[in-house]
Amino acid sequence: MYTKVLLATLAAGVAAFLFGYLFFGILLADFYASNVTSYEGLIKDPPNLFMIFVSNLLLSFLLAYIFNRWAGIRSAAQGAQAGFIIVGLIAISIDVFQFATMNLISPLFIAVDAVGNGIFGAVVGSVAGFVLGTGKKVVTA
């Protein structure tokens, strides 16, 4: 059972790393750059790609564990729906806290980031749900 969670974590982590680069690193890069207060030294150049991958693995494990242990998610569609909600809520929670405590982001940033992370979560969750649904099906009588 835990082998499947680890496989789902790895597959979703790789998907998160690749999709995250395309989505946040290319598609939304200009938006983020123009909607975050910047100062010298804030952004690492280049970023630490290994730690980004570790972060993606941790999020992927969180989703795979929730899906397997509590939600019984065993399909890409279920994983996408749950991933959108879970990751979107995590993102908006962090963004609202940052907005409340720092002069770093705007309300527009919060909205775009929440939806963007929801989409990211849907992609990652769909991979985790798909992997959890593969293999032998347990039939209970």
C-alpha positions as CSV (number, residue, x, y, z in Angstrom):
1,M,0.0,0.0,0.0
2,Y,2.7,2.5,0.9
3,T,4.7,1.5,-2.2
4,K,1.9,2.9,-4.3
5,V,1.9,6.1,-2.3
6,L,5.7,6.5,-2.9
7,L,5.3,5.7,-6.6
8,A,2.4,8.3,-6.8
9,T,4.7,10.8,-4.9
10,L,7.5,10.3,-7.4
11,A,5.4,10.5,-10.5
12,A,3.5,13.5,-9.2
13,G,6.7,15.1,-8.1
14,V,8.3,14.8,-11.5
15,A,5.1,16.2,-13.1
16,A,5.0,19.1,-10.6
17,F,8.6,20.0,-11.4
18,L,8.1,19.9,-15.2
19,F,4.7,21.5,-15.2
20,G,5.7,24.1,-12.6
21,Y,8.6,25.2,-14.7
22,L,6.4,25.6,-17.8
23,F,3.5,27.2,-15.9
24,F,5.1,29.4,-13.3
25,G,8.6,29.7,-14.8
26,I,7.6,30.6,-18.3
27,L,3.8,31.3,-18.7
28,L,3.3,33.3,-15.5
29,A,6.9,34.6,-15.0
30,D,6.2,38.1,-16.2
31,F,3.1,38.4,-14.2
32,Y,4.8,37.4,-11.0
33,A,7.8,39.6,-11.7
34,S,5.6,42.7,-12.2
35,N,3.2,41.9,-9.2
36,V,5.7,41.3,-6.4
37,T,7.5,44.0,-4.6
38,S,11.2,43.4,-5.4
39,Y,14.4,44.4,-3.8
40,E,18.1,43.5,-4.4
41,G,18.7,39.9,-3.3
42,L,15.1,38.8,-3.0
43,I,15.1,36.4,-6.0
44,K,17.9,33.8,-6.3
45,D,19.5,33.8,-9.7
46,P,19.8,30.9,-10.5
47,P,17.2,29.2,-8.3
48,N,18.0,26.1,-6.3
49,L,16.5,23.5,-8.6
50,F,17.2,20.6,-6.2
51,M,15.2,22.3,-3.4
52,I,12.4,23.1,-5.8
53,F,12.2,19.4,-6.7
54,V,12.2,18.6,-2.9
55,S,9.3,21.0,-2.4
56,N,7.4,19.4,-5.3
57,L,8.0,15.9,-3.8
58,L,6.7,17.1,-0.4
59,L,3.5,18.5,-1.9
60,S,3.1,15.4,-4.0
61,F,3.5,13.2,-0.9
62,L,0.9,15.3,0.9
63,L,-1.6,14.8,-1.9
64,A,-0.8,11.1,-2.4
65,Y,-1.1,10.4,1.3
66,I,-4.4,12.3,1.7
67,F,-5.8,10.6,-1.5
68,N,-4.7,7.1,-0.3
69,R,-5.3,7.3,3.4
70,W,-8.5,9.4,3.8
71,A,-10.1,10.2,0.5
72,G,-9.9,6.9,-1.4
73,I,-9.0,8.7,-4.6
74,R,-8.1,6.3,-7.4
75,S,-8.5,8.2,-10.7
76,A,-7.0,11.1,-12.5
77,A,-10.3,13.0,-12.5
78,Q,-10.8,12.6,-8.8
79,G,-7.2,13.6,-8.1
80,A,-7.5,16.7,-10.3
81,Q,-10.6,17.9,-8.5
82,A,-9.1,17.3,-5.0
83,G,-5.7,18.7,-6.0
84,F,-7.3,21.9,-7.3
85,I,-9.1,22.5,-4.1
86,I,-6.3,21.4,-1.7
87,V,-3.5,23.2,-3.4
88,G,-5.6,26.3,-4.2
89,L,-6.6,26.6,-0.6
90,I,-3.1,26.2,0.7
91,A,-1.9,28.9,-1.8
92,I,-4.6,31.4,-0.9
93,S,-4.0,30.9,2.8
94,I,-0.3,31.6,2.4
95,D,-1.0,34.6,0.1
96,V,-3.6,36.2,2.4
97,F,-1.2,35.8,5.3
98,Q,1.7,37.4,3.3
99,F,-0.7,40.2,2.2
100,A,-1.6,40.8,5.9
101,T,1.9,40.9,7.2
102,M,4.2,42.2,4.4
103,N,4.3,44.8,1.6
104,L,5.1,42.1,-0.9
105,I,2.0,41.2,-3.0
106,S,-1.3,42.7,-4.2
107,P,-4.9,41.5,-4.1
108,L,-4.6,40.7,-7.9
109,F,-1.6,38.6,-7.1
110,I,-3.6,36.6,-4.5
111,A,-6.4,35.9,-7.0
112,V,-4.1,34.9,-9.9
113,D,-1.8,32.8,-7.6
114,A,-4.7,31.0,-6.0
115,V,-6.2,30.0,-9.4
116,G,-2.7,29.2,-10.8
117,N,-1.8,27.0,-7.9
118,G,-5.2,25.4,-8.1
119,I,-4.5,24.5,-11.7
120,F,-1.0,23.3,-10.7
121,G,-2.6,21.2,-7.9
122,A,-5.1,19.7,-10.4
123,V,-2.2,18.5,-12.7
124,V,-0.2,17.1,-9.8
125,G,-3.3,15.6,-8.2
126,S,-4.4,13.9,-11.4
127,V,-1.0,12.2,-11.7
128,A,-1.1,11.0,-8.1
129,G,-4.7,9.8,-8.5
130,F,-3.9,8.0,-11.7
131,V,-1.0,6.2,-10.2
132,L,-2.9,5.3,-7.1
133,G,-5.6,3.8,-9.3
134,T,-3.3,1.5,-11.3
135,G,-2.5,-2.1,-10.6
136,K,-4.6,-4.8,-9.0
137,K,-8.0,-3.9,-7.9
138,V,-9.1,-5.2,-4.5
139,V,-12.5,-6.8,-4.6
140,T,-14.4,-7.0,-1.4
141,A,-17.4,-9.2,-0.9
